[in-house]
Amino acid sequence: MVARGRLIRGADVVTPDGLRRGVDVRIDDGAITQVGPALSAVSPDSIAGSGLVAAPGFIDLHVHGAGGGCCESGDAAQIETISATLARFGVTGFLATIATLPPEALRAAVHAIANTAGHEPGARILGIHLEGPYLNPQRAGAQAAHWMRPPSIEEFDALYDLSGGLIRLVTVAPELEGCLPFIQAVRECGVTVAAGHTDATAVDMELAVEAGVTHVTHLFNAMRPLHHREPGVLGVALTDDRLSTELVCDGHHLAEHAVETVMRCKPAAKVVLVSDGVATGCADGEYTLFGTRCVVASGTVRLKGAGHLAGSCLSLDQAVRNVHHWQPALPLDSLLNLCSWNAARSIGLAEERGSLAPGKEADIVLLDSQLCVVHTLRAGETVFSRHS
């Protein structure tokens, strides 16, 4: 059941026109109907917003797991666990992200996610992000290089049909043979294509952009480093305003100065905070993730023994607090748009969500003065409250 006549009263509201202080947000039938001072509603169910910031619910385009659940598991119960856990951190929608898997396991993971969509207890599944298997083994990172394979439009089409059209983002290495026609075919399905886990040169990347790449997966990580004579993916990503870029701002994947470099180079609307979470909300300890033993400790997830970063245990609200600390001059509305409006725009969902305006889905996070989550609302219904 969706909320009828619900009000958030007296909050500082992040709107498309900037931050409006001390106003109300009215919700009817799960959608925002008004934003303004002293609103009323029939049979109102009110949330006191004084002293809080009401922002668009966070959208995580890149999250593999949370609360001990894993998108690659092929287990619907684990997907539900991820949904419930993410809501604690202000996330109202996410792309269930699948790393490189062998064909049958990949099909099982896509099937489980598609079957769970529409039954989530917390954050809504907005789609699937295939972060593989069409990646460069030389830039595998923590993923399984031996399962990576050349782009196959036949495999993608079968997965897209299996998902019921739920695949919204595909990460590819543009330099792989056959990748340019693959990019074009995927774009014709209305799916966003990102470059990532790649050793592409700047020329490779320019050709990929012309073919339809519009996004870059976890900028700086698992890609050819910047060089003054061969700037690679990084050089193109930082200078081509058609590209949106993901940042994993946990203080381990990227140095503070790297984040500042991106913020100086890119239009603010083209920067998207993501978690790349595999163990978000998990206590320190050893876990089996993607069939590999990993250690969660000191704010990182690392491969046991090797010590390499293997995703993160970052939550998006912590990413927001980190960037606020690193970039204190960044306006609050611009900061919070990094993981809401910008994310929705990058995957073609800005018409329905990602901002607090009449007609939009009432996906809202309420934050205190320290930018910690107080309430998370999905379609106007409370899916997390720290007072519960």
C-alpha positions as CSV (number, residue, x, y, z in Angstrom):
1,M,0.0,0.0,0.0
2,V,1.3,3.5,-0.8
3,A,1.0,6.5,1.4
4,R,-1.9,8.8,0.9
5,G,-1.9,12.4,2.2
6,R,1.5,12.1,3.8
7,L,3.5,15.2,4.7
8,I,7.1,15.9,5.6
9,R,6.9,19.1,7.5
10,G,9.4,21.9,7.8
11,A,12.5,20.2,6.3
12,D,15.3,21.7,4.2
13,V,14.4,20.2,0.9
14,V,16.7,19.5,-2.0
15,T,14.8,20.5,-5.1
16,P,15.8,20.9,-8.8
17,D,16.0,24.6,-8.1
18,G,18.3,24.3,-5.1
19,L,17.9,24.0,-1.4
20,R,14.6,25.3,0.0
21,R,14.6,25.8,3.7
22,G,11.8,24.9,6.1
23,V,9.2,23.7,3.6
24,D,6.8,20.8,3.4
25,V,6.7,17.9,0.9
26,R,3.3,16.4,0.3
27,I,2.9,12.8,-0.9
28,D,-0.2,11.2,-2.5
29,D,-0.4,7.7,-3.8
30,G,3.3,7.2,-3.6
31,A,4.2,10.4,-5.6
32,I,5.3,13.9,-4.7
33,T,2.4,16.3,-5.4
34,Q,3.6,19.5,-3.8
35,V,6.7,21.1,-2.3
36,G,6.1,24.4,-0.5
37,P,5.4,26.1,2.8
38,A,2.5,25.2,5.1
39,L,0.9,22.4,3.0
40,S,-2.0,20.3,4.2
41,A,-3.3,16.9,3.5
42,V,-6.5,14.9,4.0
43,S,-5.9,12.4,6.9
44,P,-2.3,13.5,7.1
45,D,0.4,11.2,8.2
46,S,3.2,13.6,9.1
47,I,6.9,13.3,9.6
48,A,8.6,16.1,11.5
49,G,11.3,17.4,9.3
50,S,12.5,20.4,11.3
51,G,16.3,20.3,11.5
52,L,16.5,17.6,8.8
53,V,17.4,17.7,5.1
54,A,15.0,16.0,2.7
55,A,16.9,14.7,-0.3
56,P,16.1,12.4,-3.2
57,G,16.6,8.8,-2.2
58,F,20.0,7.6,-3.0
59,I,20.5,5.5,-6.2
60,D,23.4,3.1,-6.2
61,L,24.4,2.1,-9.8
62,H,27.1,-0.3,-8.6
63,V,26.5,-2.6,-5.7
64,H,27.2,-6.3,-5.6
65,G,26.2,-7.1,-2.0
66,A,25.1,-5.9,1.4
67,G,24.2,-7.5,4.7
68,G,25.9,-10.7,3.7
69,G,23.8,-11.1,0.6
70,C,25.4,-11.2,-2.9
71,C,23.8,-10.4,-6.3
72,E,26.0,-13.1,-7.9
73,S,24.5,-15.8,-5.7
74,G,21.4,-16.7,-7.7
75,D,19.5,-16.7,-4.5
76,A,16.4,-14.5,-4.2
77,A,16.6,-14.4,-0.4
78,Q,20.0,-12.9,-0.6
79,I,18.8,-10.2,-3.0
80,E,16.0,-9.3,-0.5
81,T,18.7,-9.0,2.2
82,I,20.6,-6.6,0.1
83,S,17.5,-4.5,-0.5
84,A,16.6,-4.3,3.2
85,T,20.2,-3.5,4.2
86,L,20.7,-0.7,1.6
87,A,17.5,1.1,2.9
88,R,19.3,1.6,6.2
89,F,21.8,3.8,4.3
90,G,19.3,6.0,2.5
91,V,19.3,4.0,-0.7
92,T,15.8,3.8,-2.3
93,G,16.9,2.3,-5.6
94,F,19.9,0.3,-7.0
95,L,21.2,-1.6,-9.9
96,A,21.9,-5.2,-8.8
97,T,25.5,-5.6,-10.0
98,I,26.9,-8.9,-11.3
99,A,30.6,-9.4,-11.7
100,T,32.1,-11.8,-14.2
101,L,30.6,-15.3,-14.0
102,P,30.6,-18.4,-16.2
103,P,27.5,-18.6,-18.5
104,E,25.2,-20.7,-16.4
105,A,26.0,-18.9,-13.1
106,L,25.4,-15.6,-14.9
107,R,22.0,-16.8,-16.1
108,A,21.1,-18.0,-12.6
109,A,22.0,-14.6,-11.1
110,V,20.0,-12.6,-13.7
111,H,17.0,-14.9,-13.2
112,A,17.1,-14.5,-9.4
113,I,17.3,-10.7,-9.5
114,A,14.5,-10.5,-12.1
115,N,12.3,-12.7,-10.0
116,T,12.9,-10.6,-6.9
117,A,12.2,-7.3,-8.5
118,G,8.8,-6.0,-7.4
119,H,9.0,-7.9,-4.1
120,E,11.9,-6.0,-2.4
121,P,11.5,-5.1,1.3
122,G,13.7,-2.0,1.1
123,A,15.5,-0.4,-1.8
124,R,13.9,-1.0,-5.1
125,I,15.7,-2.9,-7.9
126,L,15.9,-0.4,-10.7
127,G,17.7,-2.8,-13.0
128,I,20.8,-5.0,-13.4
129,H,24.3,-3.8,-14.0
130,L,26.4,-6.4,-15.8
131,E,29.9,-5.6,-14.7
132,G,31.3,-8.2,-17.0
133,P,32.0,-10.7,-18.4
134,Y,33.2,-8.6,-21.4
135,L,36.2,-7.2,-19.7
136,N,40.0,-7.2,-20.2
137,P,41.7,-9.9,-18.0
138,Q,44.8,-7.6,-17.8
139,R,42.6,-5.2,-15.8
140,A,40.6,-7.8,-13.9
141,G,41.0,-6.3,-10.4
142,A,39.4,-8.7,-8.0
143,Q,37.2,-10.3,-10.7
144,A,37.8,-13.8,-12.1
145,A,40.0,-13.2,-15.2
146,H,39.5,-16.8,-16.4
147,W,35.8,-16.3,-16.8
148,M,36.1,-13.1,-18.9
149,R,35.3,-13.5,-22.6
150,P,34.8,-11.5,-25.8
151,P,31.6,-9.5,-26.2
152,S,28.7,-11.6,-27.5
153,I,25.5,-10.0,-28.6
154,E,23.9,-13.4,-28.7
155,E,24.6,-14.0,-25.0
156,F,23.6,-10.4,-24.1
157,D,20.3,-10.8,-26.0
158,A,19.5,-14.0,-24.1
159,L,20.3,-12.4,-20.8
160,Y,18.2,-9.4,-21.6
161,D,15.2,-11.6,-22.5
162,L,15.8,-13.6,-19.3
163,S,15.8,-10.4,-17.2
164,G,12.5,-9.2,-18.8
165,G,14.3,-6.1,-20.0
166,L,15.7,-5.3,-16.6
167,I,19.4,-4.9,-17.7
168,R,20.1,-1.2,-17.6
169,L,23.9,-0.9,-17.6
170,V,26.7,-3.0,-19.1
171,T,30.4,-2.4,-18.4
172,V,32.8,-3.4,-21.2
173,A,36.4,-3.1,-22.1
174,P,36.2,-1.1,-25.4
175,E,39.5,-2.4,-26.8
176,L,38.3,-6.0,-27.0
177,E,37.7,-7.4,-30.5
178,G,34.1,-7.0,-31.6
179,C,33.3,-4.5,-28.8
180,L,32.3,-1.5,-31.0
181,P,29.4,-3.3,-32.8
182,F,28.5,-4.8,-29.5
183,I,28.2,-1.4,-27.9
184,Q,26.0,-0.2,-30.8
185,A,23.7,-3.2,-30.4
186,V,23.3,-2.8,-26.7
187,R,22.5,0.9,-27.0
188,E,19.8,0.0,-29.5
189,C,18.1,-1.9,-26.7
190,G,18.1,1.3,-24.6
191,V,20.8,0.0,-22.3
192,T,23.6,2.3,-21.0
193,V,27.1,1.2,-21.8
194,A,30.1,2.0,-19.6
195,A,33.8,1.5,-20.0
196,G,35.6,-0.3,-17.2
197,H,38.1,-3.0,-16.3
198,T,39.9,-1.8,-19.4
199,D,43.4,-1.2,-20.9
200,A,41.9,1.0,-23.7
201,T,44.0,3.8,-25.2
202,A,42.5,7.3,-25.6
203,V,41.8,6.4,-29.3
204,D,40.0,3.2,-28.3
205,M,37.9,5.2,-25.8
206,E,37.1,7.9,-28.3
207,L,35.8,5.3,-30.8
208,A,33.8,3.7,-28.0
209,V,32.2,7.0,-27.2
210,E,31.2,7.5,-30.8
211,A,29.8,3.9,-30.7
212,G,27.6,4.8,-27.7
213,V,29.6,4.6,-24.4
214,T,28.3,7.3,-22.0
215,H,29.5,6.2,-18.6
216,V,32.8,5.1,-16.9
217,T,32.8,2.4,-14.2
218,H,34.8,3.3,-11.0
219,L,37.0,5.9,-12.5
220,F,40.8,5.3,-11.9
221,N,40.3,1.7,-10.6
222,A,41.0,-1.3,-12.9
223,M,42.0,0.7,-15.9
224,R,45.1,2.0,-17.7
225,P,46.6,4.8,-15.6
226,L,46.9,8.3,-16.9
227,H,50.1,9.0,-18.9
228,H,51.0,12.3,-20.5
229,R,51.7,10.7,-23.9
230,E,48.9,8.1,-23.6
231,P,46.1,9.4,-21.4
232,G,43.9,6.3,-22.0
233,V,40.4,6.1,-20.7
234,L,41.1,8.5,-17.8
235,G,42.2,11.3,-20.1
236,V,39.0,11.0,-22.2
237,A,36.7,10.5,-19.2
238,L,38.0,13.7,-17.5
239,T,37.7,15.9,-20.6
240,D,34.7,14.6,-22.5
241,D,31.6,16.1,-21.0
242,R,29.4,13.5,-22.6
243,L,30.7,10.9,-20.1
244,S,29.4,10.4,-16.6
245,T,31.9,8.9,-14.2
246,E,31.6,6.7,-11.1
247,L,33.7,7.4,-8.0
248,V,34.1,5.0,-5.0
249,C,34.7,7.5,-2.2
250,D,35.7,5.3,0.7
251,G,39.1,6.8,1.2
252,H,40.8,3.6,0.0
253,H,39.9,3.3,-3.7
254,L,40.7,7.0,-4.3
255,A,42.9,9.6,-2.7
256,E,41.2,12.8,-1.7
257,H,43.2,14.7,-4.4
258,A,42.0,12.3,-7.1
259,V,38.4,13.1,-6.2
260,E,39.2,16.8,-6.3
261,T,40.8,16.4,-9.7
262,V,37.5,14.9,-11.0
263,M,35.4,17.6,-9.4
264,R,37.5,20.2,-11.1
265,C,37.5,18.5,-14.5
266,K,33.9,17.3,-14.8
267,P,30.6,19.1,-14.7
268,A,29.0,18.4,-11.3
269,A,26.0,16.6,-13.0
270,K,28.4,14.1,-14.6
271,V,29.9,12.7,-11.3
272,V,28.1,9.8,-9.7
273,L,28.9,8.4,-6.3
274,V,28.7,4.6,-6.1
275,S,29.6,2.1,-3.4
276,D,30.9,-0.8,-5.4
277,G,29.8,-2.6,-2.2
278,V,30.2,-6.3,-1.7
279,A,30.0,-6.3,2.1
280,T,28.1,-3.1,2.9
281,G,26.7,-3.4,6.4
282,C,28.8,-6.4,7.3
283,A,31.0,-6.6,10.5
284,D,34.7,-7.1,10.2
285,G,35.6,-10.8,9.5
286,E,36.2,-13.3,6.8
287,Y,33.5,-13.9,4.1
288,T,33.2,-15.9,0.9
289,L,32.4,-13.4,-1.9
290,F,32.0,-14.5,-5.5
291,G,33.4,-17.9,-4.4
292,T,36.6,-16.2,-3.0
293,R,37.7,-15.7,0.6
294,C,37.8,-12.0,1.5
295,V,38.6,-10.1,4.6
296,V,36.6,-7.1,5.8
297,A,38.7,-4.9,8.1
298,S,39.6,-1.3,8.7
299,G,36.9,-0.1,6.2
300,T,38.1,-2.3,3.3
301,V,37.3,-5.6,1.6
302,R,40.4,-7.4,0.4
303,L,41.2,-10.7,-1.1
304,K,42.5,-13.0,1.6
305,G,46.3,-13.5,1.3
306,A,46.7,-11.3,-1.7
307,G,45.5,-8.1,0.0
308,H,44.0,-6.5,-3.2
309,L,40.9,-4.4,-2.8
310,A,37.8,-6.5,-3.7
311,G,34.9,-4.0,-3.9
312,S,34.1,-2.2,-0.7
313,C,32.1,-2.1,2.5
314,L,31.1,1.5,1.8
315,S,27.6,2.8,2.1
316,L,26.4,5.8,0.1
317,D,25.6,7.9,3.1
318,Q,29.2,7.5,4.2
319,A,30.4,8.4,0.7
320,V,28.4,11.6,1.0
321,R,29.9,12.4,4.4
322,N,33.4,11.7,3.0
323,V,33.0,14.0,0.0
324,H,31.5,16.7,2.3
325,H,34.6,16.5,4.4
326,W,36.9,16.6,1.4
327,Q,35.0,19.2,-0.6
328,P,33.4,21.5,2.1
329,A,32.7,24.3,-0.4
330,L,30.5,22.0,-2.5
331,P,26.8,23.2,-2.1
332,L,24.7,20.7,-0.1
333,D,22.2,20.2,-3.0
334,S,25.0,19.5,-5.5
335,L,26.6,17.1,-3.0
336,L,23.4,15.1,-2.5
337,N,22.7,15.0,-6.2
338,L,25.9,13.1,-6.7
339,C,24.1,9.9,-5.7
340,S,20.5,10.7,-6.8
341,W,19.8,13.0,-9.7
342,N,23.1,12.4,-11.4
343,A,22.7,8.6,-11.1
344,A,19.1,8.7,-12.4
345,R,20.2,10.8,-15.4
346,S,23.1,8.5,-16.3
347,I,20.8,5.5,-16.8
348,G,17.8,7.3,-18.3
349,L,15.5,7.3,-15.3
350,A,15.4,11.0,-14.5
351,E,11.8,11.4,-15.8
352,E,10.4,9.4,-12.9
353,R,12.9,9.7,-10.0
354,G,16.1,11.2,-8.7
355,S,14.7,14.6,-7.7
356,L,12.0,16.0,-5.3
357,A,9.5,17.6,-7.6
358,P,5.8,17.2,-8.2
359,G,5.1,14.1,-10.3
360,K,8.2,12.2,-9.2
361,E,8.2,9.0,-7.2
362,A,8.3,9.8,-3.5
363,D,11.7,8.2,-2.9
364,I,13.2,10.3,-0.2
365,V,15.9,10.2,2.4
366,L,15.8,12.4,5.5
367,L,19.3,13.3,7.0
368,D,20.3,14.9,10.2
369,S,22.9,17.8,10.5
370,Q,25.7,15.2,10.3
371,L,24.3,13.8,7.1
372,C,23.3,10.5,8.8
373,V,20.1,8.8,7.8
374,V,17.0,9.3,9.9
375,H,14.3,8.0,7.6
376,T,14.2,6.3,4.2
377,L,11.0,6.5,2.2
378,R,10.2,4.4,-0.9
379,A,7.1,5.6,-2.8
380,G,6.2,7.5,0.3
381,E,6.4,4.4,2.6
382,T,8.9,4.2,5.4
383,V,11.4,1.4,4.7
384,F,13.8,2.5,7.4
385,S,13.7,4.7,10.4
386,R,16.4,4.8,13.0
387,H,13.7,5.5,15.6
388,S,12.1,2.1,15.1
